[in-house]
Amino acid sequence: MINTIKKGLFTLALALGSTAASAQDKELTLMLDWFVNPNHGPIVIAQEKGYFKDEGLKVTIQEPTDPSLPAKLVAAGKTDLAVSYQTSLTIDVAENLPLVRSATLISTPLNTMMVLDNGKINTLADLKGKKIGIAIAGNEEATIGTMLETEGVEFSDVEIINVGWALSSSLASGKVDAIWGGLRNFETNQLELEGYKAKAFFPEEHGVPSYDELVFVANANSYDADALKRFNKAIEKATIYIVNHPQKAWDEFVAYSPDTLNNELNKRAWRDTLPRFALRPSAVDKKRYDDFAEFMFRHKIIAKQPTAEQMLSAL
């Protein structure tokens, strides 16, 4: 009887200890840049496999109603972290928003200049006199202009058409001859599934400095350095797991939301995104941030040039 009572008390103590530990978990809100997709693989895996929990974190993942809002909400102190872009971070810091990069999610550019692989456009020089569709206006003169310049074409030699988010359909239908903004892990696969073969020209191979496509941003004035270090550790563990076990990780990823994630486009995008995840999310190349800021300043995308130190957290 005494042993039974002791065993019961021991079990109760363990339960209470577990509850207390759970109550002490640091809560973080993370807003994605868009709805959940393979680009967010390490985030979902860290959540699904309990890696955040292992680090004493309770992370609430949110999807934005407007993709332009996440970083602004972080700057306003309304959410702790957001997935953003190095390009956007540079613009935001140049405009005095209190934001810093805390880690990298995808460490290579995904953006491309994309055409149909039908023999009509074989080099960027073939775009002279042609129509290029874009989704968002703002920096196309710098990016598209730089890429065309490497092939002897002036920006004024092409016609820019804002097609909104209908990039793939605009290219497939012939409304435009090329699209700027098609992602190498998504639009290529989407077009192929619709019966079109695409060819991509990569900005980092045509004069545009390389950059981190997706980064985590935090509020420069109020971020919790210890919590972010633990968050980064969980993301790194999830990334390593994905690289080591791509099929198992895919199964666990789609289990997060089977109705929206388990489809052929995402399966192909998952395959193409794997080599682009940052294996060391906390690591950073300061020169890369300085070089891209200088590029944006030189092309008058930003009015002043922020330094890497201004854009990076002190983790």
C-alpha positions in Angstrom: 0.0 0.0 0.0 2.8 2.4 1.0 4.7 1.6 -2.2 1.5 2.3 -4.2 1.1 5.7 -2.5 4.8 6.5 -3.2 4.4 5.5 -6.8 1.3 7.7 -7.2 3.0 10.7 -5.6 6.0 10.2 -7.8 3.8 10.1 -10.9 2.0 13.2 -9.7 5.3 15.0 -9.1 6.4 14.2 -12.6 3.1 15.4 -14.0 3.3 18.7 -12.1 6.9 19.1 -13.1 6.0 18.7 -16.7 3.1 21.2 -16.4 5.4 23.7 -14.7 8.0 23.3 -17.5 5.3 23.7 -20.1 4.0 26.8 -18.3 7.5 28.3 -18.6 7.8 27.8 -22.4 8.6 31.1 -24.1 5.8 32.1 -26.5 6.7 33.4 -29.9 4.4 34.4 -32.7 5.8 33.8 -36.2 4.0 35.2 -39.3 4.9 33.7 -42.6 5.4 35.6 -45.8 2.5 33.7 -47.5 0.4 30.6 -47.0 2.3 27.5 -45.9 4.3 26.0 -48.8 7.6 24.0 -49.2 9.6 27.2 -48.7 8.6 26.9 -45.0 9.7 23.3 -44.6 12.1 23.7 -41.6 9.4 25.8 -39.8 6.8 23.1 -40.2 9.1 20.2 -39.4 10.4 22.0 -36.2 6.8 22.4 -35.1 5.6 18.9 -36.1 8.6 17.1 -34.5 8.6 19.1 -31.4 12.0 20.8 -31.9 10.6 24.2 -30.8 9.2 22.5 -27.7 12.6 20.9 -27.0 14.1 24.4 -26.9 11.4 25.6 -24.4 9.5 27.5 -27.0 5.8 27.6 -27.9 5.7 29.0 -31.5 2.4 30.1 -33.0 2.6 30.0 -36.8 0.4 32.5 -38.6 -0.4 33.1 -42.3 -0.9 36.7 -43.4 -4.0 38.0 -45.0 -1.8 40.5 -46.9 1.8 39.4 -47.8 3.0 43.0 -47.4 2.1 43.1 -43.7 4.3 40.6 -41.8 7.5 42.6 -41.5 5.5 45.8 -40.7 3.7 44.0 -37.9 7.1 43.0 -36.4 8.3 46.6 -36.7 5.1 47.7 -34.8 5.7 45.1 -32.1 2.5 43.2 -33.0 4.3 39.9 -33.7 7.7 38.5 -32.6 9.1 37.2 -35.9 8.2 37.2 -39.6 9.5 35.5 -42.7 10.6 38.2 -45.1 13.2 38.8 -47.8 16.7 40.2 -47.8 15.6 42.6 -50.5 12.6 43.8 -48.5 14.6 44.0 -45.3 17.1 46.3 -47.0 14.3 48.6 -48.2 12.6 48.6 -44.8 15.8 49.4 -42.8 16.6 52.2 -45.3 13.2 53.6 -44.5 14.0 53.5 -40.8 11.8 50.5 -39.8 13.2 48.9 -36.6 13.9 45.5 -38.2 16.9 43.1 -38.1 17.5 39.7 -39.7 17.7 37.0 -37.0 18.3 34.0 -39.3 18.2 32.7 -42.9 15.6 30.3 -44.1 16.5 30.1 -47.9 20.0 31.2 -48.6 19.9 31.5 -52.4 17.8 33.6 -54.8 14.7 31.9 -56.1 13.6 34.6 -58.4 14.2 34.2 -62.1 13.6 35.7 -65.6 11.6 32.9 -67.1 10.6 32.1 -70.7 9.0 29.2 -72.5 11.6 26.8 -73.8 10.2 26.7 -77.4 13.2 28.0 -79.3 12.0 31.6 -79.5 14.0 33.1 -76.6 17.4 31.5 -76.2 19.3 34.2 -74.6 18.5 37.4 -72.7 19.5 39.3 -75.9 16.5 37.8 -77.6 14.2 39.8 -75.3 14.9 43.0 -77.1 11.6 44.4 -78.3 9.6 41.9 -76.2 7.1 42.0 -73.4 8.1 41.1 -69.8 5.4 40.4 -67.2 6.0 41.3 -63.6 3.9 40.8 -60.4 4.9 43.8 -58.3 6.4 47.0 -59.6 9.3 48.7 -57.8 12.8 47.5 -58.6 12.4 46.0 -62.1 14.6 48.7 -63.7 17.5 47.7 -61.5 17.1 44.0 -61.6 15.7 43.4 -65.1 17.8 46.3 -66.4 21.0 44.8 -65.0 20.3 41.4 -66.4 19.5 42.7 -69.8 22.6 44.9 -69.8 24.8 41.9 -69.5 23.5 40.9 -72.9 23.7 44.3 -74.5 20.0 45.2 -74.2 18.7 48.4 -72.7 15.8 48.5 -70.2 14.0 50.8 -72.6 14.2 48.1 -75.3 11.6 46.0 -73.5 8.0 46.6 -72.5 7.1 45.9 -68.9 3.6 44.7 -68.2 2.1 44.3 -64.7 0.2 41.0 -64.8 -0.3 40.7 -61.0 0.0 37.2 -59.7 -1.0 35.6 -63.1 2.7 35.1 -64.0 2.5 31.5 -65.3 -0.7 31.9 -67.2 0.4 35.1 -68.8 3.6 33.4 -70.1 1.7 30.2 -71.2 -0.9 32.2 -73.0 1.6 34.4 -74.9 0.4 37.6 -73.3 4.0 38.2 -72.4 7.3 36.8 -73.8 8.9 36.4 -70.4 8.1 36.8 -66.7 10.2 38.3 -63.9 9.3 36.9 -60.5 8.7 33.3 -61.4 10.4 31.1 -58.7 12.7 28.4 -59.9 11.2 25.9 -57.5 7.5 26.7 -58.2 6.7 28.3 -61.5 8.9 26.0 -63.5 7.1 23.0 -62.1 3.7 24.6 -62.4 4.2 25.3 -66.1 5.5 21.7 -66.6 2.4 20.3 -65.0 0.3 22.4 -67.4 2.3 21.0 -70.4 4.8 23.8 -70.9 8.6 23.6 -70.6 10.2 26.7 -69.2 13.7 28.1 -69.3 15.0 30.3 -66.5 17.7 32.9 -66.5 19.2 33.5 -63.0 19.8 37.0 -61.8 22.9 36.1 -59.8 24.4 34.8 -63.1 23.6 38.1 -64.9 25.0 41.0 -62.9 22.7 41.0 -59.8 24.5 40.4 -56.5 23.4 37.2 -54.8 21.2 37.4 -51.8 19.3 35.4 -49.2 15.8 34.8 -50.6 13.9 34.2 -47.3 15.0 35.4 -43.8 13.5 35.7 -40.4 13.1 39.3 -39.2 12.7 40.6 -35.6 12.1 43.9 -34.0 15.5 45.7 -33.6 14.5 47.3 -30.4 12.8 44.5 -28.5 13.9 41.1 -29.7 14.7 38.4 -27.1 18.2 37.2 -28.0 18.0 34.1 -26.0 14.7 33.0 -27.4 15.9 33.7 -30.9 19.0 31.6 -30.4 16.8 28.7 -29.3 14.5 29.3 -32.2 17.4 29.2 -34.6 18.7 26.0 -33.0 15.3 24.3 -33.7 15.2 25.5 -37.3 18.8 24.2 -37.9 17.8 20.8 -36.4 14.8 20.7 -38.6 16.8 21.6 -41.7 19.3 18.9 -41.1 16.5 16.4 -40.6 15.0 17.4 -43.9 18.3 17.0 -45.8 19.0 13.7 -44.2 15.5 12.3 -44.5 13.8 14.0 -47.4 11.0 11.5 -48.0 10.1 11.1 -44.3 10.3 14.9 -43.9 7.9 15.3 -46.9 5.4 13.0 -45.3 5.6 14.9 -42.0 5.4 18.2 -43.8 2.2 17.4 -45.7 0.6 16.0 -42.5 0.6 19.6 -41.2 -2.2 20.4 -43.7 -2.9 17.4 -46.1 -5.7 19.1 -48.0 -3.6 22.0 -49.1 -0.1 20.6 -49.1 -0.3 17.1 -50.5 -0.3 17.7 -54.2 2.1 17.2 -57.1 3.2 20.8 -57.4 4.3 21.0 -53.8 6.0 17.6 -54.1 8.1 18.8 -57.0 8.7 22.2 -55.3 9.8 20.3 -52.1 12.4 18.4 -54.1 13.7 21.6 -55.7 13.8 23.6 -52.5 15.8 21.1 -50.4 19.3 22.2 -51.6 18.4 25.9 -51.0 17.5 25.7 -47.3 20.2 27.4 -45.1 22.1 24.6 -43.3 23.4 27.1 -40.8 20.5 29.5 -40.3 22.3 31.7 -37.8 25.4 32.1 -40.0 25.6 35.3 -42.1 27.8 36.8 -44.8 27.9 40.5 -43.9 29.5 41.4 -47.3 26.5 39.9 -49.1 24.3 42.3 -47.2 26.6 45.3 -47.9 26.9 44.4 -51.5 23.2 44.1 -52.1 22.5 47.3 -50.3 25.1 49.1 -52.4 23.4 47.7 -55.5 20.0 48.9 -54.5 21.4 52.3 -53.5 23.3 52.7 -56.8 20.1 51.9 -58.7 18.1 54.4 -56.7 15.8 51.7 -55.2 16.6 53.1 -51.8 17.4 56.7 -50.8 20.1 55.8 -48.3 22.4 52.8 -47.9 22.1 50.8 -44.7 25.1 48.8 -43.4 25.1 45.1 -42.7 25.4 46.0 -39.0 22.1 47.9 -39.2 20.3 45.0 -40.8 21.6 42.1 -38.7 20.8 41.1 -35.1 23.6 40.7 -32.6 23.0 37.0 -31.9 
